[in-house]
Amino acid sequence: MLPDTPNTTVAREAMEAMAQKDPLIGVYRFKKGFGGQVVRYLPAYDYVYLPPLYTLWRRRAMG
């Protein structure tokens, strides 16, 4: 969780501590430094056209 919308000072401090463990904290700080804002989107999903081929691809991709 990134500390972009805290409710209280205590919540902000807790979120800052958690954010230090986030691998993208550097990107977050860089963008916020230029006046950017955090925008969250829904995750991407695969649309399966050919289920048998998709199954084979997933097996190969997952090792």
Secondary structure as the mmCIF struct_conf table of DSSP 4:
data_model
#
loop_
_struct_conf.conf_type_id
_struct_conf.id
_struct_conf.beg_label_comp_id
_struct_conf.beg_label_asym_id
_struct_conf.beg_label_seq_id
_struct_conf.end_label_comp_id
_struct_conf.end_label_asym_id
_struct_conf.end_label_seq_id
BEND BEND1 PRO A 3 THR A 5
BEND BEND2 ASN A 7 THR A 8
HELX_RH_AL_P HELX_RH_AL_P1 THR A 9 ALA A 19
TURN_TY1_P TURN_TY1_P1 GLN A 20 LYS A 21
TURN_TY1_P TURN_TY1_P2 PRO A 23 LEU A 24
HELX_RH_AL_P HELX_RH_AL_P2 ILE A 25 GLY A 33
TURN_TY1_P TURN_TY1_P3 PHE A 34 GLY A 35
HELX_LH_PP_P HELX_LH_PP_P1 LEU A 42 ALA A 44
BEND BEND3 TYR A 49 LEU A 50
HELX_RH_AL_P HELX_RH_AL_P3 PRO A 51 ALA A 61
TURN_TY1_P TURN_TY1_P4 MET A 62 MET A 62
#
